[in-house]
Amino acid sequence: MMQVGGDVIMRQELDAREYKLLLNPAKFDAPLSKASANAFWHAQIEQIIGESLDSSNASQNTFDELLQRTVRFWDTQDCALAAADLTLRSRVDEDAGVPTSDEHEITLKLRLADFFVVADARLDGSDGGKKPEFEEDIAPYAVKPPDRTAAVVFPAKPSTRSRYALTTKRHDHWEESSRTEGRLRRLFPRVEDLMGRQLRGDRRLIGGPEVHEFAAKGAKVRLDQKIVGEFTLTLWHVGAVEEAPTVAEVSFKCNTPGGEMSGKAARRALKLFNALQTDLGKSYLNTKHFSKTALALPAGCASSE
């Protein structure tokens, strides 16, 4: 909270920063396992940490958790969520391709490049009265040419671009009959304010392709005495799990206590992220896809992502 003139400004406090790098999915086995995730960690990431920072900074040097989930993105029939820079995602844990629960994690996210617009936005809280999460997503600066078949263009030197995300989550049944604009309004009443139009009762939502997600977690790097970067290796299969993954991503996420990150931690995180861009080599970097989420949005709704 701060005061400007006679106005009191209630602004979101940054909860975390996440550095994300899309990779060449052909470099990974299908499906992902702890063994293959850790082979990648030891052969690639651990070495880069040692060369760019110090090998002693890997405070946890293995992926010790593997999550399997079914993911799907939703929008209105006129793509009103995408037009308002919003995404709606349903996600449920799975085992061998079968959901393990009738209850889905339903996530609504506002994401923009403007810090102050997102920080000033208001979303409904998550389950349990938790406030929405406010995070900075950091990725390499890249340009996707108008020709969809052309490769993504990166600058000659490592780069970053930031987008800010405000996210709220609810756990609820998400059966086919309930995937409507009215249900969206009941889950997240404030979404209409961000969309700029009213949601229309029982009008059906449209879904993107079903995605089978594998996420290896647990490896960590220490950036200063308080801040640790937690790594995740994510593979998405849009189609059969036995086939090669459609998209791959490595990321590390740092919590920012009190909305702050020390200069030392920020410099070390940036140095590591730049090193990942250069030292993984061209064979590991993705040059085909500009956005992971855009691949999974409903048909016709990806232009705003």
Backbone bond lengths (Angstrom), bond angles and torsions (degrees), N, CA, C in turn:
res aa  C-N    CA-C-N  psi(-1)  N-CA   C-N-CA  omega(-1)  CA-C   N-CA-C  phi
1 M - - - 1.464 - - 1.522 109.38 -
2 M 1.331 117.55 137.72 1.453 121.34 175.09 1.522 108.37 -146.16
3 Q 1.335 116.24 163.41 1.458 121.16 -178.86 1.510 109.64 -118.04
4 V 1.329 116.19 127.81 1.459 122.96 176.45 1.516 106.92 -122.22
5 G 1.362 117.03 114.41 1.447 120.32 -173.85 1.511 109.51 61.23
6 G 1.312 117.77 -124.41 1.459 120.84 178.64 1.515 113.31 -98.75
7 D 1.357 116.25 3.64 1.465 119.70 -175.62 1.519 110.92 -100.33
8 V 1.304 115.93 136.77 1.461 122.14 173.20 1.524 107.94 -96.11
9 I 1.330 116.70 123.61 1.458 122.23 -177.81 1.524 109.25 -103.44
10 M 1.334 116.72 119.01 1.453 122.31 175.51 1.525 107.35 -96.75
11 R 1.316 117.11 110.14 1.458 120.79 -173.20 1.520 109.72 -121.04
12 Q 1.341 115.29 143.08 1.458 119.89 176.59 1.529 109.99 -61.80
13 E 1.322 116.22 146.28 1.459 122.74 176.45 1.518 108.29 -100.42
14 L 1.338 117.63 131.83 1.455 121.71 -176.03 1.531 109.88 -63.70
15 D 1.344 115.99 124.76 1.459 121.44 -177.92 1.519 113.17 -92.82
16 A 1.332 117.90 -30.16 1.458 119.95 -174.74 1.520 109.91 -164.35
17 R 1.344 114.18 161.31 1.470 122.14 171.60 1.529 106.53 -125.07
18 E 1.331 116.52 135.15 1.462 119.94 178.72 1.528 109.67 -126.80
19 Y 1.335 115.18 125.55 1.464 123.10 -179.60 1.529 107.45 -97.45
20 K 1.342 117.62 121.06 1.456 122.34 -170.95 1.526 110.92 -123.93
21 L 1.338 115.27 133.82 1.464 120.47 -179.10 1.519 108.84 -133.34
22 L 1.339 116.82 116.59 1.455 120.61 175.56 1.524 109.83 -73.59
23 L 1.334 115.46 140.09 1.456 121.92 -176.36 1.530 110.47 -120.17
24 N 1.318 115.20 167.54 1.456 122.21 176.13 1.527 108.81 -73.65
25 P 1.340 119.29 111.54 1.468 120.08 -175.18 1.526 113.02 -65.02
26 A 1.334 117.66 -21.25 1.463 120.22 -179.63 1.524 112.44 -66.33
27 K 1.329 117.83 -13.35 1.461 121.86 -179.45 1.526 112.39 -81.71
28 F 1.340 117.78 -3.08 1.458 120.54 -172.44 1.527 111.64 -120.31
29 D 1.342 113.95 147.94 1.455 121.01 177.89 1.526 110.18 -72.43
30 A 1.305 114.57 159.46 1.462 120.39 175.46 1.517 108.60 -125.56
31 P 1.340 117.77 127.33 1.464 126.27 -8.10 1.525 111.40 -82.43
32 L 1.325 116.47 168.69 1.455 121.68 178.91 1.529 110.53 -67.42
33 S 1.321 115.85 142.15 1.463 122.04 175.11 1.519 108.37 -130.53
34 K 1.325 116.91 167.74 1.460 119.57 175.29 1.518 110.35 -60.76
35 A 1.325 116.58 -38.34 1.464 120.29 -178.61 1.519 111.26 -63.83
36 S 1.334 118.01 -45.99 1.465 119.96 -178.94 1.523 111.46 -71.04
37 A 1.356 116.85 -35.41 1.468 119.82 176.93 1.520 110.39 -63.75
38 N 1.330 117.49 -43.06 1.461 120.55 -179.17 1.517 112.35 -73.60
39 A 1.328 117.87 -28.40 1.464 119.84 173.46 1.530 109.55 -62.27
40 F 1.329 116.57 -42.47 1.469 120.83 176.63 1.523 110.58 -64.66
41 W 1.342 117.16 -43.43 1.461 121.06 179.82 1.527 111.78 -59.01
42 H 1.322 117.50 -50.34 1.465 121.31 -175.32 1.529 111.90 -70.98
43 A 1.319 117.00 -37.07 1.464 119.88 -176.67 1.519 112.86 -80.03
44 Q 1.336 117.27 -27.81 1.466 119.66 -172.70 1.527 112.58 -119.18
45 I 1.329 117.22 -63.64 1.463 120.62 -169.46 1.526 111.70 -69.64
46 E 1.309 117.54 -46.06 1.460 120.75 -177.74 1.521 110.83 -59.29
47 Q 1.315 116.33 -39.16 1.459 120.39 178.63 1.526 111.39 -65.31
48 I 1.319 116.55 -41.11 1.468 120.47 -179.94 1.523 110.34 -66.79
49 I 1.336 117.57 -39.63 1.463 120.45 175.95 1.521 109.96 -59.75
50 G 1.328 116.44 -45.58 1.460 120.09 -178.91 1.501 113.13 -62.68
51 E 1.341 117.38 -37.32 1.461 120.95 -177.40 1.519 112.65 -81.27
52 S 1.345 117.35 -34.21 1.464 119.46 -175.84 1.524 112.40 -91.38
53 L 1.322 117.17 -30.80 1.463 121.04 179.58 1.517 108.83 -117.97
54 D 1.317 116.46 -91.27 1.453 122.93 178.65 1.519 105.73 -171.50
55 S 1.316 116.67 136.64 1.459 119.53 -175.78 1.525 112.06 -58.96
56 S 1.320 117.90 -24.89 1.472 120.11 -179.71 1.518 112.14 -72.08
57 N 1.350 117.71 -9.20 1.457 120.64 -179.28 1.524 112.97 -79.70
58 A 1.335 118.08 -11.54 1.461 119.65 177.02 1.522 108.06 -78.90
59 S 1.317 116.05 91.77 1.463 120.40 -173.43 1.523 112.55 -74.50
60 Q 1.320 117.92 -19.58 1.470 123.07 173.01 1.516 105.43 -142.54
61 N 1.321 117.13 112.76 1.460 119.14 -167.52 1.525 114.65 -103.94
62 T 1.334 116.63 27.05 1.463 119.86 172.33 1.520 109.90 -145.81
63 F 1.325 114.69 154.67 1.460 120.85 166.07 1.520 107.20 -83.14
64 D 1.320 117.69 118.67 1.458 120.75 -176.32 1.521 113.27 -113.68
65 E 1.334 117.78 7.36 1.464 121.68 -179.79 1.516 108.78 -139.91
66 L 1.319 116.87 134.01 1.461 121.98 177.46 1.524 108.95 -125.91
67 L 1.323 115.91 118.14 1.458 122.15 179.63 1.520 109.85 -103.07
68 Q 1.334 115.86 140.87 1.455 121.91 174.12 1.524 107.86 -124.33
69 R 1.341 115.75 126.24 1.461 119.30 -174.68 1.527 110.74 -142.57
70 T 1.305 115.06 154.06 1.458 121.62 170.13 1.527 107.89 -100.61
71 V 1.323 116.12 128.75 1.463 122.40 -174.91 1.525 109.19 -124.46
72 R 1.327 114.98 140.29 1.462 119.12 174.64 1.530 109.03 -149.65
73 F 1.318 116.40 141.91 1.466 122.38 178.79 1.522 109.43 -106.49
74 W 1.351 114.44 150.75 1.464 121.46 -173.41 1.516 110.52 -133.62
75 D 1.328 115.20 155.86 1.469 120.51 175.22 1.520 108.04 -155.34
76 T 1.316 115.44 171.15 1.458 120.33 174.08 1.531 108.39 -75.84
77 Q 1.309 116.05 167.68 1.461 119.60 -176.80 1.523 112.40 -65.79
78 D 1.323 117.48 -23.26 1.459 120.74 176.83 1.526 112.20 -101.94
79 C 1.340 117.41 16.40 1.469 123.64 177.03 1.529 112.11 56.78
80 A 1.341 116.47 38.34 1.461 120.83 -176.65 1.524 112.31 -67.45
81 L 1.327 118.67 -30.60 1.463 120.64 178.28 1.524 110.20 -67.51
82 A 1.318 117.19 -49.76 1.461 120.45 179.66 1.527 110.82 -59.78
83 A 1.335 116.85 -39.26 1.465 120.34 179.81 1.517 111.99 -63.36
84 A 1.346 116.84 -26.18 1.465 121.87 179.50 1.530 111.72 -98.89
85 D 1.342 117.14 14.35 1.472 122.81 179.49 1.524 112.39 63.41
86 L 1.327 115.46 34.00 1.457 122.55 177.72 1.526 109.92 -113.40
87 T 1.330 115.92 147.73 1.462 120.27 170.14 1.521 108.68 -128.18
88 L 1.333 114.79 147.22 1.458 122.41 177.54 1.522 107.20 -123.41
89 R 1.330 116.25 122.65 1.466 121.35 -175.31 1.520 110.73 -127.75
90 S 1.320 116.35 137.49 1.459 121.07 169.34 1.523 107.55 -110.00
91 R 1.334 116.15 141.42 1.466 120.54 -178.22 1.520 108.94 -147.11
92 V 1.329 115.89 137.46 1.455 120.88 179.79 1.530 108.53 -141.95
93 D 1.322 116.63 141.29 1.466 120.69 177.07 1.518 109.43 -63.74
94 E 1.344 115.32 147.03 1.455 119.48 179.50 1.527 110.21 -136.32
95 D 1.307 114.42 160.76 1.456 122.20 175.88 1.519 106.77 -134.83
96 A 1.356 115.23 116.83 1.471 120.61 -177.69 1.531 111.41 53.96
97 G 1.322 115.87 39.13 1.462 120.81 176.47 1.502 115.45 83.54
98 V 1.349 118.03 1.64 1.455 121.47 -178.62 1.524 109.46 -111.19
99 P 1.340 119.41 125.23 1.466 120.91 178.18 1.521 111.12 -56.89
100 T 1.321 116.20 139.84 1.464 121.02 -177.61 1.527 112.85 -97.47
101 S 1.321 117.78 1.77 1.460 121.09 -178.88 1.516 109.62 -150.54
102 D 1.326 116.27 155.00 1.464 121.06 173.44 1.524 111.34 -84.23
103 E 1.327 115.92 -10.71 1.461 120.63 -176.18 1.523 109.87 -100.98
104 H 1.318 115.94 131.69 1.453 122.23 179.92 1.531 110.71 -104.29
105 E 1.316 115.81 153.12 1.459 121.42 167.47 1.521 106.95 -88.09
106 I 1.330 116.45 115.12 1.463 122.34 -178.06 1.528 107.68 -103.27
107 T 1.315 116.36 119.76 1.461 121.86 -174.02 1.518 110.69 -117.68
108 L 1.322 116.05 129.11 1.464 122.67 173.05 1.519 107.66 -112.81
109 K 1.342 115.67 128.32 1.466 119.49 -175.63 1.526 110.45 -133.23
110 L 1.322 115.23 132.57 1.461 122.49 169.32 1.521 107.43 -102.20
111 R 1.339 117.59 127.02 1.464 119.54 -178.49 1.523 109.83 -138.07
112 L 1.333 114.86 125.17 1.469 122.82 -178.54 1.523 109.41 -145.29
113 A 1.328 115.94 164.42 1.462 120.45 176.85 1.526 112.30 -82.83
114 D 1.326 118.05 -10.06 1.462 121.57 -176.40 1.528 110.19 -94.30
115 F 1.317 116.71 110.16 1.466 122.43 -178.12 1.515 111.20 -56.07
116 F 1.322 117.90 -48.12 1.454 121.45 -171.04 1.523 112.38 -71.35
117 V 1.331 117.21 -34.24 1.465 119.41 177.12 1.526 110.18 -64.35
118 V 1.323 117.05 -45.89 1.469 120.10 -179.50 1.526 110.44 -69.61
119 A 1.326 117.06 -41.14 1.461 120.41 -178.98 1.530 111.91 -62.95
120 D 1.317 116.56 -27.06 1.456 121.11 -178.22 1.532 112.98 -91.75
121 A 1.336 116.54 -9.33 1.463 120.28 -176.97 1.529 110.88 -71.36
122 R 1.304 115.93 158.45 1.449 121.42 178.80 1.523 109.33 -125.14
123 L 1.322 115.37 123.44 1.454 122.39 173.91 1.524 108.97 -121.25
124 D 1.317 116.31 156.95 1.452 120.42 174.10 1.524 109.53 -65.05
125 G 1.327 116.62 150.94 1.449 121.22 -179.65 1.517 112.69 -70.85
126 S 1.323 115.46 164.10 1.453 121.72 176.67 1.521 110.02 -80.62
127 D 1.339 116.01 176.99 1.461 120.75 177.52 1.518 110.66 -54.55
128 G 1.331 115.53 148.52 1.458 119.91 177.71 1.515 113.60 75.93
129 G 1.317 117.64 14.75 1.455 120.65 179.27 1.514 114.24 74.63
130 K 1.334 117.83 14.17 1.466 120.49 -179.90 1.524 110.25 -74.15
131 K 1.321 114.94 142.91 1.461 118.99 179.74 1.532 109.94 -74.63
132 P 1.338 117.27 155.97 1.462 119.17 175.78 1.532 110.83 -58.56
133 E 1.327 116.77 149.54 1.461 121.85 178.07 1.526 109.66 -88.41
134 F 1.330 114.58 133.75 1.471 120.76 179.38 1.520 107.70 -114.12
135 E 1.340 116.44 115.73 1.453 121.46 -173.98 1.521 111.39 -132.40
136 E 1.313 114.69 155.74 1.457 122.38 173.01 1.528 108.14 -104.81
137 D 1.325 116.64 123.06 1.456 122.43 175.12 1.527 108.46 -97.93
138 I 1.334 116.33 123.63 1.459 121.82 -175.62 1.521 108.65 -117.13
139 A 1.313 116.84 125.54 1.458 122.64 -179.27 1.523 108.80 -137.54
140 P 1.322 119.01 165.79 1.467 119.62 174.12 1.526 110.41 -63.29
141 Y 1.309 116.02 146.26 1.459 118.82 172.05 1.524 107.85 -70.70
142 A 1.311 116.48 129.74 1.459 120.67 -178.47 1.522 108.86 -150.73
143 V 1.332 115.28 156.31 1.462 121.81 -179.86 1.522 107.92 -125.72
144 K 1.334 116.06 129.47 1.453 121.43 175.14 1.521 108.57 -97.72
145 P 1.340 118.62 114.05 1.462 120.69 179.74 1.525 111.69 -60.21
146 P 1.352 117.18 157.20 1.466 120.45 178.70 1.523 112.94 -57.56
147 D 1.326 116.39 -33.10 1.456 121.08 176.85 1.527 108.80 -71.36
148 R 1.330 117.10 111.68 1.458 121.50 -174.70 1.527 112.81 -62.71
149 T 1.334 117.41 -21.05 1.463 119.96 -179.44 1.523 112.73 -86.81
150 A 1.336 116.96 -10.16 1.463 120.41 -177.88 1.523 110.42 -78.91
151 A 1.334 115.76 155.24 1.461 121.67 -178.90 1.526 110.35 -73.98
152 V 1.344 115.50 152.01 1.463 121.29 172.72 1.527 108.46 -65.10
153 V 1.330 116.40 140.20 1.465 121.75 -177.62 1.531 109.36 -103.88
154 F 1.348 115.82 126.75 1.455 121.82 178.29 1.526 109.56 -111.49
155 P 1.345 118.42 152.03 1.463 120.66 174.29 1.531 111.41 -63.64
156 A 1.327 116.38 166.66 1.465 120.78 -177.91 1.524 111.79 -68.78
157 K 1.330 118.09 -27.32 1.461 121.25 179.83 1.521 109.82 -118.36
158 P 1.326 117.63 159.48 1.469 119.49 179.63 1.524 111.55 -55.16
159 S 1.323 115.67 146.27 1.463 120.37 -173.05 1.519 109.15 -146.83
160 T 1.324 115.63 170.16 1.459 120.58 174.12 1.527 110.04 -141.11
161 R 1.326 113.79 152.59 1.468 120.80 168.01 1.517 106.38 -136.53
162 S 1.300 116.81 143.32 1.465 121.38 -177.54 1.518 110.57 -114.99
163 R 1.328 113.89 141.29 1.459 121.65 166.90 1.516 106.97 -131.42
164 Y 1.322 115.42 149.70 1.458 121.26 -174.12 1.521 109.06 -112.51
165 A 1.325 115.30 135.59 1.458 120.45 -172.40 1.522 110.67 -126.54
166 L 1.310 115.71 132.80 1.454 123.27 173.55 1.526 106.50 -113.46
167 T 1.337 116.42 121.15 1.461 121.32 -168.62 1.514 111.37 -128.35
168 T 1.325 115.84 135.49 1.460 121.35 173.90 1.519 108.82 -130.79
169 K 1.356 116.50 148.94 1.459 120.98 -173.88 1.526 110.88 -133.60
170 R 1.307 114.95 142.46 1.460 122.08 173.16 1.529 108.55 -131.91
171 H 1.311 117.64 147.06 1.447 122.35 173.96 1.531 108.30 -105.61
172 D 1.319 114.90 123.73 1.457 118.62 -173.37 1.528 108.97 -158.87
173 H 1.333 115.64 161.42 1.460 120.22 172.11 1.528 108.11 -70.50
174 W 1.311 116.48 141.63 1.463 120.81 -173.27 1.533 108.33 -134.20
175 E 1.346 113.91 48.67 1.447 118.90 -179.79 1.526 110.31 -68.28
176 E 1.305 116.68 160.59 1.458 121.56 -171.76 1.525 112.43 -55.94
177 S 1.323 117.31 -39.85 1.465 120.18 -175.81 1.526 113.06 -68.42
178 S 1.360 117.25 -16.68 1.466 120.11 -175.53 1.524 113.35 -99.16
179 R 1.318 117.62 0.06 1.466 119.81 -175.73 1.525 109.68 -84.11
180 T 1.329 114.63 75.50 1.453 121.44 -174.89 1.526 110.09 -130.60
181 E 1.335 114.77 166.31 1.464 119.84 176.26 1.524 110.45 -63.21
182 G 1.321 116.89 -37.02 1.460 119.41 179.06 1.514 112.19 -64.02
183 R 1.328 117.40 -40.40 1.464 120.83 177.66 1.528 110.41 -64.90
184 L 1.320 116.98 -39.44 1.457 120.98 176.47 1.522 110.64 -59.32
185 R 1.329 116.92 -42.39 1.467 120.89 179.68 1.519 111.11 -65.82
186 R 1.332 117.12 -37.81 1.461 119.49 179.86 1.534 111.20 -69.25
187 L 1.320 117.11 -35.43 1.463 120.38 178.56 1.525 111.64 -72.01
188 F 1.346 116.21 -41.73 1.466 121.79 -174.78 1.535 109.20 -134.36
189 P 1.328 118.04 80.83 1.469 120.73 -173.79 1.526 114.20 -57.94
190 R 1.340 117.76 -29.57 1.464 119.36 -176.79 1.530 113.88 -80.02
191 V 1.319 116.93 -4.11 1.457 118.52 -176.27 1.530 111.30 -62.08
192 E 1.326 117.98 -31.38 1.469 120.21 -179.59 1.526 111.31 -62.24
193 D 1.346 117.33 -35.44 1.463 120.00 179.62 1.529 110.85 -62.47
194 L 1.331 116.25 -38.13 1.462 120.14 -179.19 1.526 111.66 -78.19
195 M 1.321 116.90 -31.07 1.463 120.57 179.62 1.528 112.27 -75.53
196 G 1.327 116.07 -31.14 1.459 119.39 -177.72 1.511 113.35 80.95
197 R 1.324 117.69 13.67 1.469 120.93 173.57 1.520 109.14 -152.20
198 Q 1.323 115.32 162.31 1.446 120.07 179.67 1.529 110.69 -81.30
199 L 1.319 114.90 146.61 1.454 120.28 174.50 1.520 109.43 -83.70
200 R 1.325 116.04 146.94 1.464 120.60 -164.96 1.524 112.71 -109.15
201 G 1.324 115.79 71.85 1.455 121.80 168.99 1.514 115.51 49.29
202 D 1.340 115.66 -116.46 1.460 121.29 -173.56 1.525 113.34 -92.54
203 R 1.307 117.13 14.90 1.467 118.90 177.43 1.529 109.18 -65.36
204 R 1.327 116.57 131.40 1.446 121.93 -171.58 1.527 112.18 -71.49
205 L 1.334 115.25 143.20 1.456 121.06 167.73 1.529 108.74 -83.22
206 I 1.314 116.61 154.32 1.458 121.25 176.26 1.525 108.65 -108.82
207 G 1.324 116.32 146.73 1.459 121.23 -176.23 1.512 112.90 -112.45
208 G 1.320 115.24 151.35 1.448 121.22 172.02 1.519 110.10 -83.19
209 P 1.315 118.27 -173.93 1.465 121.03 -179.65 1.528 111.51 -66.09
210 E 1.320 115.93 151.94 1.451 120.46 175.97 1.523 108.99 -74.66
211 V 1.321 115.32 130.52 1.465 121.88 -177.85 1.519 109.05 -115.20
212 H 1.336 116.20 131.53 1.460 121.33 171.69 1.523 107.51 -98.34
213 E 1.323 114.95 117.08 1.469 121.83 -173.35 1.527 110.12 -107.02
214 F 1.336 115.35 132.61 1.465 122.76 171.00 1.525 107.01 -117.70
215 A 1.322 117.12 129.53 1.466 121.32 -178.07 1.519 109.57 -133.96
216 A 1.333 116.48 118.83 1.467 122.57 175.93 1.517 108.14 -96.07
217 K 1.350 116.44 129.09 1.453 121.57 -176.06 1.525 110.50 -131.57
218 G 1.329 116.11 164.35 1.463 121.61 171.92 1.508 115.14 122.11
219 A 1.333 118.95 -29.07 1.466 120.52 178.30 1.528 109.53 -71.79
220 K 1.344 116.44 141.17 1.460 120.68 -174.55 1.518 110.97 -139.81
221 V 1.336 114.54 155.44 1.462 121.32 174.29 1.524 108.06 -131.49
222 R 1.324 116.74 135.96 1.462 121.00 179.96 1.525 109.12 -87.96
223 L 1.340 115.78 129.49 1.459 121.28 -178.73 1.527 112.60 -105.44
224 D 1.318 117.95 -30.07 1.458 122.87 167.30 1.525 106.84 -158.89
225 Q 1.306 117.92 -167.13 1.455 120.20 -175.63 1.523 113.09 -65.31
226 K 1.335 116.97 -26.43 1.461 120.19 -176.45 1.522 113.93 -107.01
227 I 1.310 117.41 -27.34 1.462 120.47 -168.66 1.523 110.96 -110.79
228 V 1.339 114.30 128.82 1.463 122.92 178.67 1.520 108.45 -122.24
229 G 1.320 116.53 136.83 1.457 121.12 174.02 1.520 109.98 -91.84
230 E 1.330 117.38 123.04 1.460 122.26 -178.75 1.534 109.15 -101.19
231 F 1.332 115.72 119.57 1.459 121.87 -174.82 1.527 111.85 -84.80
232 T 1.336 114.77 147.04 1.457 122.90 171.04 1.524 108.22 -136.91
233 L 1.321 116.29 133.49 1.462 122.45 170.48 1.515 107.20 -108.66
234 T 1.339 117.21 120.12 1.460 122.01 -173.81 1.515 110.62 -120.36
235 L 1.322 116.32 132.07 1.461 122.44 171.68 1.518 108.96 -119.83
236 W 1.330 115.72 135.74 1.460 122.15 175.08 1.517 109.16 -113.51
237 H 1.333 115.82 132.11 1.457 122.13 172.97 1.521 107.80 -112.58
238 V 1.317 116.84 109.83 1.468 121.03 173.16 1.527 105.23 -94.19
239 G 1.324 115.34 87.79 1.452 121.29 -171.43 1.516 109.42 130.76
240 A 1.313 116.65 -155.93 1.450 121.37 -175.58 1.523 111.71 -66.44
241 V 1.335 116.51 137.62 1.463 121.39 -179.78 1.521 110.89 -65.21
242 E 1.329 117.24 -30.77 1.453 120.22 -177.48 1.522 112.63 -69.14
243 E 1.323 116.65 -18.85 1.461 120.84 179.49 1.527 110.20 -83.82
244 A 1.324 116.18 167.14 1.462 120.94 179.47 1.525 110.14 -57.94
245 P 1.344 117.81 143.91 1.469 119.45 178.82 1.517 111.54 -62.50
246 T 1.311 115.07 152.22 1.460 121.29 179.36 1.526 111.11 -82.09
247 V 1.333 116.13 -35.34 1.458 120.77 -177.17 1.524 108.94 -147.25
248 A 1.320 115.74 147.50 1.467 122.30 177.24 1.524 108.52 -133.48
249 E 1.331 115.59 147.93 1.467 120.28 -178.85 1.519 109.45 -149.65
250 V 1.316 116.63 137.22 1.456 121.53 168.67 1.522 107.06 -114.57
251 S 1.326 115.84 138.16 1.465 119.47 -178.17 1.514 109.44 -146.21
252 F 1.337 115.37 159.08 1.460 119.64 168.08 1.519 108.63 -136.76
253 K 1.340 114.50 137.59 1.460 121.94 -172.19 1.517 110.09 -117.95
254 C 1.325 115.75 135.09 1.468 122.28 -179.39 1.517 109.27 -121.01
255 N 1.316 117.48 123.47 1.457 120.18 170.93 1.520 109.65 -69.46
256 T 1.320 116.62 149.12 1.466 121.92 -178.54 1.527 108.38 -122.21
257 P 1.340 117.68 84.67 1.472 120.96 -176.38 1.521 111.70 -56.70
258 G 1.319 116.41 130.40 1.457 120.29 -178.92 1.515 113.49 66.22
259 G 1.345 116.51 17.97 1.462 120.40 -179.24 1.509 114.02 76.57
260 E 1.340 117.37 13.01 1.462 121.02 -173.64 1.527 112.02 -119.11
261 M 1.325 114.82 154.11 1.467 123.12 172.26 1.517 106.45 -142.16
262 S 1.303 117.18 126.78 1.457 120.11 -177.35 1.523 110.81 -63.30
263 G 1.325 115.52 153.98 1.456 119.78 177.12 1.514 111.92 -58.79
264 K 1.329 116.12 -38.26 1.462 120.29 179.60 1.524 110.48 -62.22
265 A 1.328 117.19 -48.31 1.462 120.53 -179.15 1.525 111.00 -64.34
266 A 1.327 116.99 -41.09 1.460 120.56 -179.99 1.523 111.37 -64.06
267 R 1.320 117.25 -42.09 1.474 119.91 178.98 1.521 111.27 -65.24
268 R 1.326 116.64 -40.49 1.462 119.98 -179.90 1.532 111.21 -68.89
269 A 1.339 116.81 -38.88 1.462 119.73 177.28 1.521 110.76 -63.89
270 L 1.328 116.59 -42.79 1.462 120.33 179.00 1.530 110.82 -65.41
271 K 1.327 117.03 -41.24 1.463 120.61 178.71 1.523 110.87 -61.14
272 L 1.332 116.16 -42.72 1.459 120.25 178.69 1.521 110.92 -66.24
273 F 1.323 118.25 -43.12 1.463 121.19 -178.99 1.528 110.79 -64.64
274 N 1.336 117.00 -40.66 1.457 120.24 176.10 1.520 110.99 -62.98
275 A 1.331 116.22 -40.29 1.461 120.05 179.47 1.527 111.18 -65.09
276 L 1.332 117.29 -38.52 1.458 119.65 176.88 1.527 110.74 -60.72
277 Q 1.328 117.10 -38.77 1.462 120.49 -179.45 1.520 112.20 -66.33
278 T 1.329 116.46 -35.96 1.465 119.84 -175.63 1.525 113.28 -93.57
279 D 1.334 117.24 -40.87 1.461 120.24 -170.31 1.515 113.98 -84.45
280 L 1.326 118.69 -19.26 1.453 119.07 175.60 1.521 111.36 -68.59
281 G 1.319 116.29 -23.02 1.456 120.63 177.48 1.513 112.97 84.92
282 K 1.329 115.31 159.72 1.455 121.12 -174.96 1.525 112.41 -62.54
283 S 1.324 118.19 -29.61 1.464 119.47 -177.41 1.523 111.90 -68.26
284 Y 1.335 117.23 -23.96 1.460 120.53 -178.99 1.521 113.21 -92.43
285 L 1.314 118.06 -22.72 1.461 119.56 -175.14 1.515 111.40 -81.71
286 N 1.326 115.89 140.86 1.441 121.85 177.04 1.531 109.87 -77.61
287 T 1.331 116.43 129.79 1.467 120.31 175.35 1.529 111.44 -122.05
288 K 1.314 116.40 7.49 1.465 120.56 -175.67 1.515 112.54 -100.75
289 H 1.348 116.10 -42.30 1.456 119.94 -173.29 1.527 110.41 -108.53
290 F 1.326 115.22 138.73 1.461 121.52 178.40 1.521 111.43 -90.32
291 S 1.312 117.09 -28.91 1.454 121.65 -174.60 1.513 109.83 -147.63
292 K 1.337 116.73 132.60 1.461 121.20 175.87 1.530 110.42 -66.94
293 T 1.325 117.12 -46.80 1.461 120.63 -176.77 1.522 112.09 -63.45
294 A 1.346 116.74 -37.51 1.463 119.65 -177.08 1.519 112.27 -59.24
295 L 1.332 117.28 -28.45 1.454 121.01 179.93 1.527 111.78 -68.69
296 A 1.323 116.68 -22.96 1.457 120.23 -173.28 1.530 113.78 -108.93
297 L 1.314 117.66 -1.39 1.461 119.53 179.22 1.527 110.74 -71.61
298 P 1.321 117.87 156.45 1.467 119.82 176.65 1.524 111.29 -57.60
299 A 1.318 115.96 151.00 1.462 121.77 -179.02 1.521 110.91 -53.14
300 G 1.326 115.40 130.63 1.457 120.91 178.97 1.501 115.51 86.73
301 C 1.341 118.04 -6.19 1.473 121.36 -176.37 1.527 112.67 -104.53
302 A 1.326 118.69 5.98 1.468 120.09 -172.01 1.513 113.54 -89.62
303 S 1.322 119.75 -8.08 1.452 120.48 -173.43 1.512 113.53 -65.32
304 S 1.338 118.19 -27.57 1.452 121.22 -178.18 1.519 113.10 -86.58
305 E 1.343 118.25 -7.13 1.473 121.62 -174.62 1.539 109.88 -87.36
